[in-house]
Amino acid sequence: ILNLCLTQLREGVGKLTLDESFSSRERINKELLKDLNAVANTWGVEITRVELQNMEPSKDILAAMELQMAAERKKRAAILKSEGERMTLINEAEGRASAAVAAAEAQKTTTILKAQAEAERQRIEAEGLKVAINTVARALQSSYGDDHEGSAKDSVEGAIQFLGLLRYLETQGKFAASDGTKVLMLPSKNALPMTYGGLKFLLDEA
């Protein structure tokens, strides 16, 4: 029975890993009891209990166990390092994504504010131009006299031409003040079909 027990024990332990050999004593006891009774019953003997009390591995087994534990430690360290690197990459990617979203939102807000500012500027400029045209038109209509045919229409057209000339002269003045060679183009009298009296009246009123 002793030899049978040793034989079955070697066979059972041989099916297990090193870790299982030292952590699965209950399993080894049950399998060993089953295998022993399968043979001992033919002898008229029944074994009721088998208990594996102590296992003393050889030096080779101990060395293998140490190598296995070292490999497990390296494996866990590699896994932890890989997880750390993965989390670092994820955090960096999320940071870049958040920064890109924030930059896009800031660019969007800047574009909207610029568009609103430009629209407001154009509105104010248009209002100012409208007031200027009306002012000059009234002055021209006064110079034409009430009996002038089509005086209202002529006054508006004359006001637009007069303001256009002023804007043109302002542009030419800026151009003349810049560095480099330049050619100034001044409009002829046909480009501004207004009476001398009307222009003189506007200049006197100014």
CNS distance restraints for C-alpha pairs under 8 A (distance, minus, plus):
assign (resid   1 and name CA) (resid   5 and name CA) 5.95 0.50 0.50
assign (resid   1 and name CA) (resid  40 and name CA) 7.63 0.50 0.50
assign (resid   2 and name CA) (resid   6 and name CA) 6.19 0.50 0.50
assign (resid   3 and name CA) (resid   7 and name CA) 6.09 0.50 0.50
assign (resid   4 and name CA) (resid   8 and name CA) 6.08 0.50 0.50
assign (resid   4 and name CA) (resid  36 and name CA) 7.09 0.50 0.50
assign (resid   5 and name CA) (resid   9 and name CA) 5.91 0.50 0.50
assign (resid   5 and name CA) (resid  32 and name CA) 7.45 0.50 0.50
assign (resid   5 and name CA) (resid  36 and name CA) 6.65 0.50 0.50
assign (resid   6 and name CA) (resid  10 and name CA) 6.11 0.50 0.50
assign (resid   7 and name CA) (resid  11 and name CA) 6.28 0.50 0.50
assign (resid   8 and name CA) (resid  12 and name CA) 5.99 0.50 0.50
assign (resid   8 and name CA) (resid  32 and name CA) 6.41 0.50 0.50
assign (resid   8 and name CA) (resid  35 and name CA) 6.95 0.50 0.50
assign (resid   8 and name CA) (resid  36 and name CA) 7.40 0.50 0.50
assign (resid   9 and name CA) (resid  13 and name CA) 5.97 0.50 0.50
assign (resid   9 and name CA) (resid  28 and name CA) 7.89 0.50 0.50
assign (resid   9 and name CA) (resid  32 and name CA) 6.48 0.50 0.50
assign (resid  10 and name CA) (resid  14 and name CA) 5.88 0.50 0.50
assign (resid  11 and name CA) (resid  15 and name CA) 6.67 0.50 0.50
assign (resid  12 and name CA) (resid  16 and name CA) 7.13 0.50 0.50
assign (resid  12 and name CA) (resid  28 and name CA) 6.81 0.50 0.50
assign (resid  12 and name CA) (resid  31 and name CA) 7.46 0.50 0.50
assign (resid  12 and name CA) (resid  32 and name CA) 7.23 0.50 0.50
assign (resid  13 and name CA) (resid  17 and name CA) 7.92 0.50 0.50
assign (resid  13 and name CA) (resid  21 and name CA) 6.09 0.50 0.50
assign (resid  13 and name CA) (resid  28 and name CA) 7.47 0.50 0.50
assign (resid  16 and name CA) (resid  20 and name CA) 5.69 0.50 0.50
assign (resid  16 and name CA) (resid  21 and name CA) 5.85 0.50 0.50
assign (resid  17 and name CA) (resid  21 and name CA) 6.05 0.50 0.50
assign (resid  18 and name CA) (resid  22 and name CA) 6.75 0.50 0.50
assign (resid  18 and name CA) (resid  65 and name CA) 6.91 0.50 0.50
assign (resid  19 and name CA) (resid  23 and name CA) 6.16 0.50 0.50
assign (resid  20 and name CA) (resid  24 and name CA) 5.35 0.50 0.50
assign (resid  21 and name CA) (resid  25 and name CA) 7.10 0.50 0.50
assign (resid  22 and name CA) (resid  55 and name CA) 7.78 0.50 0.50
assign (resid  24 and name CA) (resid  28 and name CA) 6.26 0.50 0.50
assign (resid  25 and name CA) (resid  29 and name CA) 6.03 0.50 0.50
assign (resid  25 and name CA) (resid  52 and name CA) 6.60 0.50 0.50
assign (resid  26 and name CA) (resid  30 and name CA) 6.31 0.50 0.50
assign (resid  27 and name CA) (resid  31 and name CA) 6.28 0.50 0.50
assign (resid  28 and name CA) (resid  32 and name CA) 5.88 0.50 0.50
assign (resid  28 and name CA) (resid  52 and name CA) 7.75 0.50 0.50
assign (resid  29 and name CA) (resid  33 and name CA) 6.05 0.50 0.50
assign (resid  29 and name CA) (resid  50 and name CA) 5.63 0.50 0.50
assign (resid  29 and name CA) (resid  51 and name CA) 5.64 0.50 0.50
assign (resid  29 and name CA) (resid  52 and name CA) 6.33 0.50 0.50
assign (resid  30 and name CA) (resid  34 and name CA) 6.23 0.50 0.50
assign (resid  30 and name CA) (resid  50 and name CA) 7.50 0.50 0.50
assign (resid  31 and name CA) (resid  35 and name CA) 6.18 0.50 0.50
assign (resid  32 and name CA) (resid  36 and name CA) 6.02 0.50 0.50
assign (resid  32 and name CA) (resid  50 and name CA) 7.09 0.50 0.50
assign (resid  33 and name CA) (resid  37 and name CA) 6.14 0.50 0.50
assign (resid  33 and name CA) (resid  47 and name CA) 7.07 0.50 0.50
assign (resid  33 and name CA) (resid  48 and name CA) 7.62 0.50 0.50
assign (resid  33 and name CA) (resid  49 and name CA) 6.63 0.50 0.50
assign (resid  33 and name CA) (resid  50 and name CA) 5.71 0.50 0.50
assign (resid  34 and name CA) (resid  38 and name CA) 6.28 0.50 0.50
assign (resid  35 and name CA) (resid  39 and name CA) 6.87 0.50 0.50
assign (resid  36 and name CA) (resid  40 and name CA) 5.90 0.50 0.50
assign (resid  36 and name CA) (resid  47 and name CA) 7.36 0.50 0.50
assign (resid  37 and name CA) (resid  41 and name CA) 5.47 0.50 0.50
assign (resid  37 and name CA) (resid  45 and name CA) 7.72 0.50 0.50
assign (resid  37 and name CA) (resid  46 and name CA) 6.00 0.50 0.50
assign (resid  37 and name CA) (resid  47 and name CA) 6.06 0.50 0.50
assign (resid  38 and name CA) (resid  42 and name CA) 7.51 0.50 0.50
assign (resid  39 and name CA) (resid  43 and name CA) 7.38 0.50 0.50
assign (resid  40 and name CA) (resid  44 and name CA) 6.60 0.50 0.50
assign (resid  40 and name CA) (resid  45 and name CA) 5.16 0.50 0.50
assign (resid  40 and name CA) (resid  46 and name CA) 6.23 0.50 0.50
assign (resid  40 and name CA) (resid  47 and name CA) 7.51 0.50 0.50
assign (resid  41 and name CA) (resid  45 and name CA) 5.07 0.50 0.50
assign (resid  41 and name CA) (resid  46 and name CA) 5.72 0.50 0.50
assign (resid  57 and name CA) (resid  61 and name CA) 5.62 0.50 0.50
assign (resid  57 and name CA) (resid  62 and name CA) 6.30 0.50 0.50
assign (resid  58 and name CA) (resid  62 and name CA) 6.20 0.50 0.50
assign (resid  59 and name CA) (resid  63 and name CA) 6.05 0.50 0.50
assign (resid  60 and name CA) (resid  64 and name CA) 6.11 0.50 0.50
assign (resid  61 and name CA) (resid  65 and name CA) 6.02 0.50 0.50
assign (resid  62 and name CA) (resid  66 and name CA) 6.18 0.50 0.50
assign (resid  63 and name CA) (resid  67 and name CA) 6.24 0.50 0.50
assign (resid  64 and name CA) (resid  68 and name CA) 6.05 0.50 0.50
assign (resid  65 and name CA) (resid  69 and name CA) 6.09 0.50 0.50
assign (resid  66 and name CA) (resid  70 and name CA) 6.07 0.50 0.50
assign (resid  67 and name CA) (resid  71 and name CA) 6.07 0.50 0.50
assign (resid  68 and name CA) (resid  72 and name CA) 6.14 0.50 0.50
assign (resid  69 and name CA) (resid  73 and name CA) 6.15 0.50 0.50
assign (resid  70 and name CA) (resid  74 and name CA) 6.18 0.50 0.50
assign (resid  71 and name CA) (resid  75 and name CA) 6.00 0.50 0.50
assign (resid  72 and name CA) (resid  76 and name CA) 6.12 0.50 0.50
assign (resid  73 and name CA) (resid  77 and name CA) 6.05 0.50 0.50
assign (resid  74 and name CA) (resid  78 and name CA) 6.01 0.50 0.50
assign (resid  75 and name CA) (resid  79 and name CA) 6.14 0.50 0.50
assign (resid  76 and name CA) (resid  80 and name CA) 6.09 0.50 0.50
assign (resid  77 and name CA) (resid  81 and name CA) 6.05 0.50 0.50
assign (resid  78 and name CA) (resid  82 and name CA) 5.98 0.50 0.50
assign (resid  79 and name CA) (resid  83 and name CA) 6.06 0.50 0.50
assign (resid  80 and name CA) (resid  84 and name CA) 6.06 0.50 0.50
assign (resid  81 and name CA) (resid  85 and name CA) 6.13 0.50 0.50
assign (resid  82 and name CA) (resid  86 and name CA) 6.05 0.50 0.50
assign (resid  83 and name CA) (resid  87 and name CA) 6.12 0.50 0.50
assign (resid  84 and name CA) (resid  88 and name CA) 6.11 0.50 0.50
assign (resid  85 and name CA) (resid  89 and name CA) 6.17 0.50 0.50
assign (resid  86 and name CA) (resid  90 and name CA) 6.13 0.50 0.50
assign (resid  87 and name CA) (resid  91 and name CA) 5.99 0.50 0.50
assign (resid  88 and name CA) (resid  92 and name CA) 6.08 0.50 0.50
assign (resid  89 and name CA) (resid  93 and name CA) 6.02 0.50 0.50
assign (resid  90 and name CA) (resid  94 and name CA) 6.05 0.50 0.50
assign (resid  91 and name CA) (resid  95 and name CA) 5.99 0.50 0.50
assign (resid  92 and name CA) (resid  96 and name CA) 6.13 0.50 0.50
assign (resid  93 and name CA) (resid  97 and name CA) 6.07 0.50 0.50
assign (resid  94 and name CA) (resid  98 and name CA) 6.03 0.50 0.50
assign (resid  95 and name CA) (resid  99 and name CA) 6.08 0.50 0.50
assign (resid  96 and name CA) (resid 100 and name CA) 6.04 0.50 0.50
assign (resid  97 and name CA) (resid 101 and name CA) 6.15 0.50 0.50
assign (resid  98 and name CA) (resid 102 and name CA) 6.09 0.50 0.50
assign (resid  99 and name CA) (resid 103 and name CA) 6.02 0.50 0.50
assign (resid 100 and name CA) (resid 104 and name CA) 6.04 0.50 0.50
assign (resid 101 and name CA) (resid 105 and name CA) 6.10 0.50 0.50
assign (resid 102 and name CA) (resid 106 and name CA) 6.07 0.50 0.50
assign (resid 103 and name CA) (resid 107 and name CA) 6.02 0.50 0.50
assign (resid 104 and name CA) (resid 108 and name CA) 6.01 0.50 0.50
assign (resid 105 and name CA) (resid 109 and name CA) 6.10 0.50 0.50
assign (resid 106 and name CA) (resid 110 and name CA) 6.04 0.50 0.50
assign (resid 107 and name CA) (resid 111 and name CA) 6.04 0.50 0.50
assign (resid 108 and name CA) (resid 112 and name CA) 6.16 0.50 0.50
assign (resid 109 and name CA) (resid 113 and name CA) 6.08 0.50 0.50
assign (resid 110 and name CA) (resid 114 and name CA) 6.04 0.50 0.50
assign (resid 111 and name CA) (resid 115 and name CA) 6.07 0.50 0.50
assign (resid 112 and name CA) (resid 116 and name CA) 6.09 0.50 0.50
assign (resid 113 and name CA) (resid 117 and name CA) 5.98 0.50 0.50
assign (resid 114 and name CA) (resid 118 and name CA) 6.02 0.50 0.50
assign (resid 115 and name CA) (resid 119 and name CA) 6.05 0.50 0.50
assign (resid 116 and name CA) (resid 120 and name CA) 6.08 0.50 0.50
assign (resid 117 and name CA) (resid 121 and name CA) 6.05 0.50 0.50
assign (resid 118 and name CA) (resid 122 and name CA) 6.11 0.50 0.50
assign (resid 119 and name CA) (resid 123 and name CA) 6.10 0.50 0.50
assign (resid 120 and name CA) (resid 124 and name CA) 6.11 0.50 0.50
assign (resid 121 and name CA) (resid 125 and name CA) 6.00 0.50 0.50
assign (resid 122 and name CA) (resid 126 and name CA) 5.89 0.50 0.50
assign (resid 123 and name CA) (resid 127 and name CA) 6.11 0.50 0.50
assign (resid 124 and name CA) (resid 128 and name CA) 6.09 0.50 0.50
assign (resid 125 and name CA) (resid 129 and name CA) 6.04 0.50 0.50
assign (resid 126 and name CA) (resid 130 and name CA) 6.03 0.50 0.50
assign (resid 127 and name CA) (resid 131 and name CA) 6.23 0.50 0.50
assign (resid 128 and name CA) (resid 132 and name CA) 6.09 0.50 0.50
assign (resid 129 and name CA) (resid 133 and name CA) 6.03 0.50 0.50
assign (resid 130 and name CA) (resid 134 and name CA) 6.19 0.50 0.50
assign (resid 131 and name CA) (resid 135 and name CA) 6.08 0.50 0.50
assign (resid 132 and name CA) (resid 136 and name CA) 6.10 0.50 0.50
assign (resid 132 and name CA) (resid 163 and name CA) 7.97 0.50 0.50
assign (resid 133 and name CA) (resid 137 and name CA) 5.81 0.50 0.50
assign (resid 133 and name CA) (resid 156 and name CA) 6.80 0.50 0.50
assign (resid 133 and name CA) (resid 159 and name CA) 5.41 0.50 0.50
assign (resid 133 and name CA) (resid 160 and name CA) 6.26 0.50 0.50
assign (resid 133 and name CA) (resid 163 and name CA) 7.48 0.50 0.50
assign (resid 134 and name CA) (resid 138 and name CA) 6.08 0.50 0.50
assign (resid 134 and name CA) (resid 156 and name CA) 7.33 0.50 0.50
assign (resid 134 and name CA) (resid 159 and name CA) 7.69 0.50 0.50
assign (resid 135 and name CA) (resid 139 and name CA) 6.34 0.50 0.50
assign (resid 136 and name CA) (resid 140 and name CA) 6.11 0.50 0.50
assign (resid 136 and name CA) (resid 155 and name CA) 7.71 0.50 0.50
assign (resid 136 and name CA) (resid 156 and name CA) 7.85 0.50 0.50
assign (resid 136 and name CA) (resid 159 and name CA) 5.19 0.50 0.50
assign (resid 136 and name CA) (resid 202 and name CA) 7.48 0.50 0.50
assign (resid 137 and name CA) (resid 141 and name CA) 6.01 0.50 0.50
assign (resid 137 and name CA) (resid 152 and name CA) 7.60 0.50 0.50
assign (resid 137 and name CA) (resid 155 and name CA) 4.55 0.50 0.50
assign (resid 137 and name CA) (resid 156 and name CA) 4.96 0.50 0.50
assign (resid 137 and name CA) (resid 157 and name CA) 7.94 0.50 0.50
assign (resid 137 and name CA) (resid 158 and name CA) 7.03 0.50 0.50
assign (resid 137 and name CA) (resid 159 and name CA) 5.12 0.50 0.50
assign (resid 138 and name CA) (resid 142 and name CA) 6.19 0.50 0.50
assign (resid 138 and name CA) (resid 155 and name CA) 7.00 0.50 0.50
assign (resid 139 and name CA) (resid 143 and name CA) 6.40 0.50 0.50
assign (resid 139 and name CA) (resid 201 and name CA) 7.74 0.50 0.50
assign (resid 139 and name CA) (resid 202 and name CA) 6.66 0.50 0.50
assign (resid 140 and name CA) (resid 144 and name CA) 6.16 0.50 0.50
assign (resid 140 and name CA) (resid 155 and name CA) 5.31 0.50 0.50
assign (resid 140 and name CA) (resid 158 and name CA) 7.39 0.50 0.50
assign (resid 140 and name CA) (resid 159 and name CA) 7.39 0.50 0.50
assign (resid 140 and name CA) (resid 198 and name CA) 5.99 0.50 0.50
assign (resid 140 and name CA) (resid 201 and name CA) 7.88 0.50 0.50
assign (resid 140 and name CA) (resid 202 and name CA) 7.40 0.50 0.50
assign (resid 141 and name CA) (resid 145 and name CA) 6.19 0.50 0.50
assign (resid 141 and name CA) (resid 146 and name CA) 7.43 0.50 0.50
assign (resid 141 and name CA) (resid 151 and name CA) 5.92 0.50 0.50
assign (resid 141 and name CA) (resid 152 and name CA) 6.39 0.50 0.50
assign (resid 141 and name CA) (resid 154 and name CA) 7.94 0.50 0.50
assign (resid 141 and name CA) (resid 155 and name CA) 5.37 0.50 0.50
assign (resid 142 and name CA) (resid 146 and name CA) 7.40 0.50 0.50
assign (resid 143 and name CA) (resid 197 and name CA) 7.40 0.50 0.50
assign (resid 143 and name CA) (resid 198 and name CA) 5.81 0.50 0.50
assign (resid 143 and name CA) (resid 201 and name CA) 6.85 0.50 0.50
assign (resid 144 and name CA) (resid 148 and name CA) 5.95 0.50 0.50
assign (resid 144 and name CA) (resid 151 and name CA) 6.61 0.50 0.50
assign (resid 144 and name CA) (resid 198 and name CA) 7.48 0.50 0.50
assign (resid 145 and name CA) (resid 151 and name CA) 7.66 0.50 0.50
assign (resid 146 and name CA) (resid 151 and name CA) 7.25 0.50 0.50
assign (resid 147 and name CA) (resid 151 and name CA) 7.95 0.50 0.50
assign (resid 150 and name CA) (resid 154 and name CA) 6.10 0.50 0.50
assign (resid 151 and name CA) (resid 155 and name CA) 5.82 0.50 0.50
assign (resid 152 and name CA) (resid 156 and name CA) 6.39 0.50 0.50
assign (resid 153 and name CA) (resid 157 and name CA) 6.28 0.50 0.50
assign (resid 154 and name CA) (resid 158 and name CA) 5.84 0.50 0.50
assign (resid 155 and name CA) (resid 159 and name CA) 5.98 0.50 0.50
assign (resid 156 and name CA) (resid 160 and name CA) 6.24 0.50 0.50
assign (resid 157 and name CA) (resid 161 and name CA) 6.24 0.50 0.50
assign (resid 158 and name CA) (resid 162 and name CA) 5.98 0.50 0.50
assign (resid 158 and name CA) (resid 193 and name CA) 7.61 0.50 0.50
assign (resid 158 and name CA) (resid 194 and name CA) 6.44 0.50 0.50
assign (resid 159 and name CA) (resid 163 and name CA) 6.09 0.50 0.50
assign (resid 160 and name CA) (resid 164 and name CA) 5.97 0.50 0.50
assign (resid 161 and name CA) (resid 165 and name CA) 6.13 0.50 0.50
assign (resid 161 and name CA) (resid 192 and name CA) 6.29 0.50 0.50
assign (resid 162 and name CA) (resid 166 and name CA) 6.37 0.50 0.50
assign (resid 162 and name CA) (resid 192 and name CA) 7.33 0.50 0.50
assign (resid 163 and name CA) (resid 167 and name CA) 6.18 0.50 0.50
assign (resid 164 and name CA) (resid 168 and name CA) 6.05 0.50 0.50
assign (resid 165 and name CA) (resid 169 and name CA) 6.09 0.50 0.50
assign (resid 165 and name CA) (resid 192 and name CA) 7.81 0.50 0.50
assign (resid 166 and name CA) (resid 170 and name CA) 6.16 0.50 0.50
assign (resid 167 and name CA) (resid 171 and name CA) 6.26 0.50 0.50
assign (resid 168 and name CA) (resid 172 and name CA) 6.21 0.50 0.50
assign (resid 169 and name CA) (resid 173 and name CA) 6.02 0.50 0.50
assign (resid 170 and name CA) (resid 174 and name CA) 6.37 0.50 0.50
assign (resid 171 and name CA) (resid 175 and name CA) 6.18 0.50 0.50
assign (resid 172 and name CA) (resid 176 and name CA) 6.00 0.50 0.50
assign (resid 172 and name CA) (resid 184 and name CA) 6.74 0.50 0.50
assign (resid 172 and name CA) (resid 185 and name CA) 7.98 0.50 0.50
assign (resid 173 and name CA) (resid 177 and name CA) 6.23 0.50 0.50
assign (resid 174 and name CA) (resid 178 and name CA) 6.53 0.50 0.50
assign (resid 175 and name CA) (resid 182 and name CA) 7.74 0.50 0.50
assign (resid 176 and name CA) (resid 182 and name CA) 7.03 0.50 0.50
assign (resid 176 and name CA) (resid 184 and name CA) 7.43 0.50 0.50
assign (resid 187 and name CA) (resid 191 and name CA) 5.83 0.50 0.50
assign (resid 187 and name CA) (resid 192 and name CA) 7.81 0.50 0.50
assign (resid 188 and name CA) (resid 192 and name CA) 7.39 0.50 0.50
assign (resid 189 and name CA) (resid 193 and name CA) 6.78 0.50 0.50
assign (resid 194 and name CA) (resid 198 and name CA) 6.59 0.50 0.50
assign (resid 194 and name CA) (resid 199 and name CA) 7.01 0.50 0.50
assign (resid 195 and name CA) (resid 199 and name CA) 6.46 0.50 0.50
assign (resid 196 and name CA) (resid 200 and name CA) 6.00 0.50 0.50
assign (resid 197 and name CA) (resid 201 and name CA) 5.92 0.50 0.50
assign (resid 198 and name CA) (resid 202 and name CA) 6.24 0.50 0.50
assign (resid 199 and name CA) (resid 203 and name CA) 6.15 0.50 0.50
assign (resid 200 and name CA) (resid 204 and name CA) 5.97 0.50 0.50
assign (resid 201 and name CA) (resid 205 and name CA) 6.06 0.50 0.50
assign (resid 202 and name CA) (resid 206 and name CA) 6.10 0.50 0.50
